[in-house]
């Protein structure tokens, strides 16, 4: 197993950006993983499991963020969080209703 951090660049897709509801979903998902997870935006580097840090990031639609995870389940964390962002922070129930 490699201890190298796993990184992936994502772009905020939803119209309202990373406001309270999507930030809450992101943090709740991040907290399910043991790995240390951070979000990088420019020179800012924040803890992905902190709702306050995430809200203060002020990520609007089109903002590029780099997700960085390090730990035993880092790949799973990056994959799950990337999917959440790429689907506009919709959970499975929301996606079904939107279809």
Phi, psi and omega in degrees: 000134179272142177264007179291141177296147176256134182232149173208137177268132178232160177237133179295124186260328188285149186301322184275357182074201185267071179272192190304310185295309178294327178297320178298315179298318180297311182296316179299320178292315180301323182291346179283350183252146180284330185298154171283128182234129179232159176238132180245130175223107184062236180268358179272136176227117185237162177280122184288347181264010181248114180298321181295315178300317183294318179293323180289344179294330176060048182274110179272172176305135179091353179289132175267132178234147174253121176270132181231125179228144179219125180148185186299324182247029184301316182296317179296320179297312180298317180298313183293316181291323177298316180298319179300312180295314183295336178262020175067027178068020176276139172271179185301321180295318178297318181296321179295318180293327182286338182283000000 
